[in-house]
Amino acid sequence: MNRDIYLWTCAASVGISLILSTTLVVADQPTKTHSPVQAKTLVSTIDPATWNPRSLVVSTNIQSVAYIQKASDTQVQVVRNGKPGALFDTIKHDSLQFSPDGQRLAYQATKGKHQVIVVDELVSAGYRKILDGSFTFSPNGSRYAYAAQNKKRQWFAVVDGELSSPYRRIVPYSLQFSPITNRVAYIANAGAKQVMVMDGQVSPHYDNIWIGESLFDSTGTRTAYVTQTGKTWAVIVDGDEGPHVDFITVTSLIFSKDGQHTAYIAQSGDKWVAVYDNTFGPPHAKIRGQSLAFNPKGTHLAYSAKDGNTWTSIVDNKKVGISYDDIDGIQPTYSPDGTQIAFGVRIGPQWGVVVDGALGIPHTDIGHDSFRFSSNSQHFAYIANLEGMWFVVQDGQPSQIIYGRTAQKDLAFSRVGIQGPVFSPNGKRLAYSVTQGVDKSGVVLDGQLGRPHWSLIEESLLFSPDSSKLSYVAESADRKWRVFIERNVSGQAYDGIGAHGVTFSADSAHELFYGLRDRKWMVVIDGRESEQFDSLLSGKNGPLHLNTSNELRYIGRQHNEIYLVETKVGAV
């Protein structure tokens, strides 16, 4: 793969790097009819001499932009959608943050000797210091919180503008809101001890407090965290202290997907146990904390345990299959319906995969994070290696690649793409990218290897929602990038294509992507190019926002003007 082109393409597709992207020498390209535009609205006009491009942010819903500009030799201000804000001595360039719903804007600034937070143009009280990175909006954007220090060097959590009790310290990055319910919590140092403060209620004091995978469950109604006092460790679930143990693997603490159950790995004496809803499982010599996993429905718990010199997979406190010399140090993979479980094992020098208790064929190595079940749980695939060559195993059988009308079994490649096997949404199709030899790239779709490419953006492999189309982005020998839909070129050749690849409409009838030609970016809808922009500004999920009604929004810069473009995909 031509790594320079690949990395440049990825970088040019996100954030402010779009503004500064360069290009290669371009061959003449045919002119395309522009896509219909329903509305093009001027959002802001940039003054190149005063604005700070590093500060530019775009809301997730691709409706608003904000950036910092100099207002004078001594003062700066934030400009949101063309409207200048209040004047400050300095504004922290990486602090601009839109709420998740895109309606609110916050940032950190200084005024004289004080630091302040500005939310919706309302300026907070002045503080000696504001904890960098502590500001956060609630998931629905209705609430906000941050940590601040007064002139007495006391720390406070500021929630919706209201100060908490003073503390010696607010633990960085512990301040967070729950999903759905918008509860707020943080860890604070009270004297020599730590407390968990949740919705203003202070927990008992502990020597140390840690948050596992998440403080809140997915519903936002339950909480769990790890505490330590002296030599005693315990998990606090919904305010209730669990059994005391000698040590807890903090990163192992998890909720089931439905939030009904908790689990973690603990040491008691010289043995390790999995603790499920405060009940100890059988003791083992060792348990891998990263292997602890609930099935999607939360009805089964699995982990890998060592006794003696061998490892065993445990599900619901019972051994699954035989013992092995080693088991993958990562979580097992469950099928979507939760009835099957897959994990990698080693027997001597060889690796294999166990699916639903049955060990498959042996390999030199496996792609340990490549295990994939189809959405209907009917098929399973992974990457494997045999004596230095890589291939895909589907439903227990090595890949069978078709060239023309001739099938070749066990055909291997020098590499299989980092994305691994990709099942279509209906579970009936399988695709993956490969490299043959040193630099010959291709895509295997439905068991057939397509044309060779100069290189591929491996992460761009994507099926349409109805499973009828596979898209990906590839580079040809002319050093041009193209989008392929079911192996056919969609649109024209470009100097670069956004690493996000294709966006399909919800009904699978339309394909969208963005490409670069002659230092200009354009949005391509069903092969038709939009007008050209110097850059396309990227939100959290990229520059294109397409809803289920096929209404597309994107924000582009033309010279010193920033426009919001709204298009009805499929309209003529």
C-alpha positions, 0 to 999 in steps of 0.5 A: 500500500502507498502509505503516504497517500493513505495517511494523507487522505485520512488526515485530510478528511477530518477537522481543520486539516481539511482547510490546509490540505494539499494535492497531487498533480491532476489530470483533466477530468470530465465536468459533472452536473452539480447536485441540486441544492435546496439551500445555501446559507452564509454562516460566517465570514472569516477575517484571515488576519485575525481568526485562529483556524486551530480553534474551529469547531463544528457541531455534531449536527452540522449546523453551527461553527465557532472559532476564535478571532482577535478583536484588538491587539489585546483582546480576543472573542469567539465567533459563532455562526458569524456573531462575535461574542464577548471580549476576553484577554485570552481564550483557550483555543482547544476549549470550544465545545458544542453540546451534543445536540448542537444547540449550546456552545461553551469555552474557557477564557481569562479576564484579568487574573481570573479564569471563566467559563462561558456557556451560551454567552453567559460568563461565569464567576472568576476563578483562580483556575479551571481544571483543563478538560473538566468541562462537560455537557450532559448527553442531552445538552441541558446541563453542564459541569466543570471543576474550578479552584478559588483564590483559597486554592479550594476546588469545587464542582460547578454544576449548572452554575452552582458550586459544590462544597469545597474540596482539596481536589477534584479528580481529573476526568471523573466528572461525568453525567449519566446517559438518559437521566443526566445524573452528575457525579465526580470523585473528590479529595476530602482531606486525606480521603476520597469521596464519590459525590453523586447528585450532591450526595457524598459517599463515605470516605475511602483511601482511594476510589476508582471508576471501572468501564463506566460509573453509570449503566446504560440506563443511567439509573445504576452506579458501580465503582471500586473502593479501597481502605487499608488492605480492604477492597470493595465495589459499591453498587447503587450505594451498597458496599459489596463483599470485602476482598484483598484486591479488585481488578478495576478495569474488569468492573462491568455492567450487563448491557441491560444494566441489571447485573454487575461483575468484576474480578477479585483476589481473595487470599491466594485465589481469584474469583469472578464476582457476579451480583456480589456472589463469588464464583469458583476460585482459580489460580488466575483470571484475565480481567479483560476476558470478563464479558456478559452476553448481549442479553445479560443472561450469561457471564464468561471469562478465562481462568487458569488452574495449574498450567492450563487455561479454561473458558468459564461460562456461568461458573461452568467450564466450556470445552477442554483446557488449553495452554493459553486463551486469548487475553481479550473478551470472548465474542458472543453471537448477537442472539447470545447463544454462541460464544467464540474465543481463541486458544493455543495448544502447543505452538498452534492457535485455534478458535472455539465456537460454541464449545467446538475447537476448529482447525489449527493455525500458526496464528489467528487475528485475535480481534477479528472474530465476527458473527453475522447479524442473524448469528448464522455465520462466523468468520475470522482471520487466520495465518498458516506459515506466514500466509493469511486467509479468512475462515468462515463457518469453520472452512478456510476461504475459497476464492474464485478466479473466473470459473476456477475455485482455489481452496485455501488460497492465502494472502500476505495480509488481510485488511485490518478491518477483518471480515465484514458481514452484510446487515442481512448476514448473507454476504461477506467481504474483506480486503487483502494484499497479495505479494508486496503491494497488490491490494484487492477486495474479496466479496462473496468469495470472489477476488476482484481487480487489483488496486494500487492501494485501499482504504481498508476501513472504507468497506461498507455494505448498504443497509439492504445488503445489496451494495458493497462500497470501498475506496481504492487508488489506481496506478494513475495515483487517483482515488475512486469509490467502488460500488459492487466493484464498479466505479461511482463518480469520477477520479479524485486526488483524495477521498474522505477516509469515511468512504461512502455514506448510504441513505437509509433506503440504500437508494443513494450513495454519498462521499466527498472528494478532492480535485485541484485543491477543491473539495466537493460532495458527490451524490449518486455520481453528481458533484456539488459545487467546489469548496476550499474545505469541508468542515468536519463534526464528530462524525465527519462532514456529512450529516444525512438523516433518515428522510434523506436530508443532507447537511454539510458546511463548506468554506469558499475563500473567506466565507463559510456556508451551510448547504442543505440538500434533499438527496434524490431531489431533481 
